[in-house]
Every structure is written in structure tokens, then in C-alpha cells.
């Protein structure tokens, strides 16, 4: 616990000192009695707040998971185990937001709960935070503070946007169609029969079984799935430009999450690739929630250059799969890196994050060099998109170079 004297306490102390000097000068006994009483009050206000705080406990309850941009419900519980009524003030910084909450008098051996919500401004894994209880009762001459660590493990998933269409990834008749909601019968391998459901094509009716059972029976086929989509995120610690949500890594994760959502809905399995230190991290064939958790915990902890990241990723890229690279436009990008992946019979899509829009004063890929790279990629039949800070990302993905 720590304490500080308040302005009110300083004024009181100065007046008390002045009164004591007056008593010495005029030698009035009643003034000394008054000074003694006020001094006792001053000391009483110093020793009482620690007695309040020593008997108070805090608990914070949160859900275990949530999405970036959503409001997270929080319950704060304050428990008074002492034998005195307590007047407190609560302050906390959780989910990157500051919270202040006045706590009215708590009864002896009493407890109270407060429900409030905080908007999750950024994805990530939050283990907890330090909260502070302040007490200046009963007279406000001293402010005592006690810190509590409140463990609140909370995983915030990244936000994403809906993509209606994306080249090379369209296996459904309509790109936004969820593959597991499509009617059976669109595959190529015969699986069996089932009862007719509204929306089934009449050309799949099994006439023999229909005649036997007296009701409509249709043929069922196994579903076909699209090719593997590899999403590569440059997580080099020196390549993450900008701050907070307005950084290249956060933009890459938001775009990557949106592409994962689209890929899985259109029947494409996915694989996620990033760097950590001098090694690469690969998450193969995750479902939606596994991919979200992986991206929630991803940080700029890599040391690999982009060409090295691509080279180390090649053994994990099967032929005829698609590689989507999310890259800030920094020096070191060259056509040969992309051609190396293309030689492995991998289809490539690049999403470039314009580095000069995320930071100032950093050396970035010059405009002429970047324009030349885009032209060379286009001639090599490699599709590229360019995204700038504050862009409508969804609109940016509708305008390939």
C-alpha cells in the first residue's frame, strides 16, 4: 500500500501549524487543547484508511472469449471482510481502456457486484491486469492506495469483413455460398440416396427408389473440396509498421481472417504461415475457431526476411495450391522470390500494404521500384492488390492491379 497527502490535508496541516504558533505567542491553554484535538483527528485520518483497505478483496469475472470490436461484459465483485464500513474508489486499465468506478459504503462483512462492459479494441490474449483501490475516508486528508492483480484470461478474436468474391478460390456456384449448406448432389462421387428436399435438382431423382417407396428419393453425392489456400503473414518484428490497430500486422491479420472465412465457406482448406524468431510457424488444416485462436495470439516476433520466409515455406506448399502473401512494401522485395514459389506450381496472390502510409521516417520501397515490381508480377501472371492505411479494405480487394 502507498499513500499521499491530499491538498485538503496540506491546507489542514498549515492551518494546524498556524494555530499552534498562535497558541505559543498568546499562551492560551484552550488553543493547545484545540490543537491537540485537531492533531489527533489528523493522525486518525492517516491510520484509518489502511485498516479499511487491508480487509477488502476484489474479484473480476469475464467471459473466456470475445471478438474485436464487441463489448465484453465484466462483473466486478468487492468483498469487505472487515468490521467497518468502507468508502472506496476503483480504477483499472483492462483491454487497453481506463475504468474508474466509485464504490459507495460497503457494510460490515458485506459485498457488492457491479456489471459493466468494455469494448475490445484490439485482438490478442489478455491474462489480466492490475487494479487499484483508493481510500481517503473519513476526512480526505490522505489518499491510500492498494494494488490488486486480477487474473482474467480472455482471448479476443480478430475482427473480419465479408468477402463476396475472390479470384482462384471460387469452387461454389456462388462464391458466398457456404459449402456445407449446399444441397448434396453437386459432387462427382456417388454416395447413396435420401429423401427429396426443397431445392434439390430434379435431374438427381432416383426413379427406381421413388417408385418403390412411393415418395421422392434423390441421389446423394460426396462433396468436392477446393484446393489448399496458404495464407502467409509477414510477422517480422522489424516489418511491423504503425501502432496499435493501425499497424501493418493488424491489417494483415484482419485481411487474413476475412480470407479464411471466405476460403472455408467456399470449400477450401487452409494453412497459416508466419515467422517466430528464425523459424516458421505453420498451422495446417485448422477449422474456423482454431484459425481464429492462432491469429489472436500472433505477434510480431519473427526475424526472417520475406524471401527467407517464402523459401522455408515451400516444403509446406503442395502443387496447385494457392499462396496469399500479406506483405508491407519494404526494401528487399523482388520478383525472384515470387517466381521461386511459382516454379513449385503454386498459384500466388499478393496483398501489399503500402508502408509509407503506416509510418513516416522509415525507409520503404520507393514508388518507382514498387511500380516496376507490380508490372513484373503482372507480366508473370501473379495477381496483386494494394492496400493503404485507412482504406476500406474490402473495397481494396475488389481492385486487383
N, C-alpha and C positions, 0 to 999 in steps of 0.2 A: 504494500500500500504506500501511496505517496500523498503529500498534502501541499497546499499553498495557501497563503493568507490572501483573502479577497480585498477588494477596495473598501468594502464596508468594514472589514476587520482593521485595515490600516487607519481609517478615519477614527474608528472607536479607540484604537491604541493611542493615537495622537491626542485625542480629547482626554483620555485617561491620564496621559503623561502631563498634559497641561493642568489638569485638575490636581494632580499630585504636587506640582510646583506651586500652585496657588496655596495649597494646604500648608506647605513648608513656609511660605512667606508670611501668611497671616496666622499660622499656628492654631488653626481651628480644628478641634477634635472631630466634629461631625463630618468634616471633609475627609479626614483619614478613614472614618468608618465607611463613608460612601465609596471611597477609592478601594477599600478592601472588598466591599461587596461587588463592585464592578469588575475588579481583578478576578474574583472567584468565578464570576459569570464568564469572563473571557477564557479562563482556563477550562471551565466546564464545557464550553463550546469547542475547545480543542480536543478534549479526550472522549467526548460522546460519539461523534461520527464513526471512529474506528470500531466502537462497540456495535454500532448498527451494521456496518459492512461485514464484520467478522462472522456474523450469523446468517448471512444471506447467500443463497445459491441460485445459479442461473442454469436453464436448460433451453436449448433451441431445437425445434423439430422441423425438418424439411423433407420433401419427397426425395427419392434417390436419383431421379432423372427428370429432365425437362428439356425444352428446346430454346435455342437462342431467340430472343425477341418475345418470348412468352413471359407472363407474370408467374412467379414461383410463390406459392403460398407458404408462409412461415408462421410458426407458433412459438412465442416466447413465454417461458414459464419462470416466474420469480418466486422463490420459496424463502420465507422468513422463519428461521429456526430459533430466533431469539425470543426474549420475553418483553421486548419493547416495540412500539410502533415505529415504522421506518418510512421516511420520505426520501425518494431516490430519483436519479436521472440516469437513463440508459443510453449509451451511444455505441455504435458498432459500424464497421465497414465490411460488408459482405457482398459478394458478387459485384465488386468494384463500385458499390454505392454506399453512401454515408447515411446512417439511420440514427435519429435522435428520438427518444421516447420518454416523456415524463411519467414517473411511476408514483401515483398517489399513495397515501398512507397504507402500509400493509399492517394488518392486525398481528397481534402476538401469535406465533406459531401458525401464521396464515400463508396462503399462496394465491397468486393470481396469474391468469393467462391472457396474452394479447395476440390476436391474429392480424397479420398484415401481409402484404405481398410486395415483392421486388421484381422488377423487370430484368430478366437475364440479358445483359447487354453483349456478352461475348461467350462463345463456346469454350469448353475446357473442363477440367476436373478440379473441383474445389473441395478441399479437405476440411476446411473450417476457417475460423478467424478469431482474433482477439476482440472481446467486447469489454467495455468499461462501465462500471457503476460509480456514480458520483453522489456524494452526500455532503451537504453543508448545513444540515439541521444541527441545533434548533434555531440558531440566531444568524447563520450565514457569515460568520467571521472567518471560518476556514473551509476550504474545499478539499475533501479527502476523496481519493480515487483508488479503486481496486480493479485490477485487470483479471479477466477470466478467459481461458481458451475454450471455445465452444466447438467441439468436433461436429461437423455437419457434412459428411461425404455426399457430394452432389455432382452428377455428371450432366453437363449441358451439351446437348447435341447441336451441331451447326445448323443454321437455317438454310433453306434452299428455295428455288423457284421452279415452276413447272415449265419444262421444255416441250414444245408441241412437235418439233421435228428436228432431226439431226442427221446429216449425211453418213452413209456407210453403216448405220445402226438400225435400219428400218427392215424388220422382218415381218411385222404385223401388217394387216391390210390397211390399218390406220395407225400411225405411229404412237398416238397417245393411248391406244387400246391396251389394257392390261392383259398379258398373255394368259394368266391363269383364269381370267374371266371370259376368255373367248370360248365359243362353243367347240366341243370336240368335233372332229371330222375334218379339220383343216390340215392335219398332218399327213404323212405318207405311209406310215406303218399301221396295218390293220390291228386293232386291239380287241374288239369284241362288239357287243350290241348293248343298247339301253333303250329306255322309253323315249319317245319323241318329246322334245321341249320346245316351247315357242322360240323361233329364231333359227332352228335347225334347217339346213338346206334340204329341199325335197329330193335332191339327187342322191342323198345318202340313205334313203329309206331302204330298209331290208324287207323286201316284199314277202319273202317266204315266211319269215318270223312274224310279220304283221298279219298274214293270213292265218297262221297257227294260233296266235294269241288273241286275235280279234281287236288288237289295238296297235297304234302306230309304233313301230320299232325302227330305230336308225342305227347305222353302223358307227362305231367309235374308233377313232384313230389316235395313236400316240402323238403327243405334241412335239413339234420340232423346236429346237432352241437355236438362237443365233450364235455367232462366233464370239470368242472371248474379247472383252473390252478391258484393256490395261490402262489405268489412269496413273500417270507419273507426275508427282508433285515435287518441285524443287524446294527442299526444306533445308538448304544450306544456310547456316546461321548468318553468313555474310551477304546472302542474297535476299534476305527479308527486309524490304524497304517500307518505310512508313511506320506508323504507330497504331497500336490497338487494333480496332476493327478495320481501320483504313490502311492496312498493310498488304503487301503482295501475297503473303502466306494466307491471310484470312480470305482474300478474294479467291485464291486458288482453291481453298477448302470449300467455300460456298459454291463455286462453279463445279468442283469435283463432286460434291454431294448431289447437286442437281443432275449431273450426268449419270451418276449411279442410279438415282431414282428413275431416270428415263431408260437407262440400259436394262434394268431389272424388269421394268414394266413391258418392255418390248422383247423380252425373252433372251437377253444377252447376259451370260455370267460375267463377273467382273474380277479384276485383280488390281490391288492397290500397291503402289511402289513409291517409296521415299527413302531418304538417306538419314542415317543416325550415326554420327561420328564418321569413320572411314568405311562403314559398311552400309548395305542397303537393307531396308525392311520391306518384306513382301507379305501381303495378306491375300491368299489365293481363295477364290470362290466363296467369299463371305455372303451371308444373307444381308438384308437391309439393316438390321439392328447391329450386327457385327461390324459392318462397314461404318455405321454412324459412330460406334464406340471408338473404333480405330482413329477416325478423323477427329473426334472430340479430344483425344489425348495427343494428337500430333503437334509437335513443337519444332521450332527452327533450331535443330540440334545437329544438323549434318555438316560435314566438312568436305564433301565431294563436289567437284566441279560438275557442271551439267554434262559435258562429254563423258566423264568417268561414270556418272550415274547411269547414262544410257548404255555404256559398254557393259557394266556389271549387271544390267537388267536383261541383256539379250538372251542369256540362257533360260530365262523365265517366260520369254515371249514365243508362243507357238506360231508356226507359219499360218498365214491368213487371219491372224487376229488383228485387232486394231489397237494402236498405241496413241493415247491422247496425252500430250505433254503440256503441262501448265508451267510457264517459264517467264520470269521477268527479263526484260530486254537489257542485259548487262554484257559487257565485253566478254568474249570467249565463245559466243555462239557462231557456228559456222556450218555450212551446208554439208560437209563431210560427215558430221555426227548423225544427221538425219538420213543420209544415204546409206550409212552403215546399218541402220535399222531396216531401211527399205530393202537392202540386199538380203536380209533374213526373211524376206517375203512377208513383212509386217506392214500393214496399212497405217499411215501416220496422219494425225491431225494435231496441229499446234495451236495453242491458245496463248498468245503473247500478252503480257501485262506491261504496258508502257512505263518503264522505270522512271522517266523524268516527270511523270505526273504524280508519283508517290513520294518523291523526295527531291530536295534541292542540294546541290553541292557534292553529290556523288557522281563519280564517273560512270556514264551509261553508254550504251551502244549508240553511236552517232546516227542521226537521221538518214544520212546517205548510205551508211553501211547497213542499216536496218531495211531500208527500201530495197537495196540490192539483194539482201537475203530473202525478202519476201518474193522478189521477182524470180530468183533462182529456185526457190521452193515451188513456186507456181509452175515453172518450166519442168520441174521434176515430178509434177502431178502430186504434190503434197499440199493439202489444204491447210490454210492458216486463218486464224481470227486474231483481231487486235482489240484489247480491252484497256480502257483508261480509268483512272481513279474517278469516282463519282459518276461513271457511266451507268446507264441502265444495262446491266449485264445481259439480261435476256435479249434485249434488242441487239447488243453487240454480237451475240451468237447467231443472229439472223443475217449477218453481213460478212460472209467469208471474203478474204482477199482474192 
